[in-house]
Amino acid sequence: MSDMTRKRRRNTRILDESARKIILDKTLASLCKKAEEMSILCDTKVSVIIFTWEKPMLCLAVFNQGQ
């Protein structure tokens, strides 16, 4: 029987600049989706603020289930 689970990635710095940007974009999308889910499930406001070296403020998202 083959193991169909994905292997966990190690948390190390990604040296390839283009790969790092792609993973950052995917991770940010996933993080914002999870924050929105949390605001719906817990009926509360959830804010996400992300700072990077390249841009002062990359993402500011506020999720409110009621609005």
JOQUIQUI-V928159 format. One line per field, one symbol per residue. psi: psi as a letter, one per 40 degrees, with the letter a starting at -180 (. if undefined). A space follows every 50 residues. Layout:
BEGIN
psi->???
END
This chain:
BEGIN
psi->hiheiiiiiigihhdhdddddddddddddddddddddddddefihhihhh iiddhdhdhhhhhhde.
END
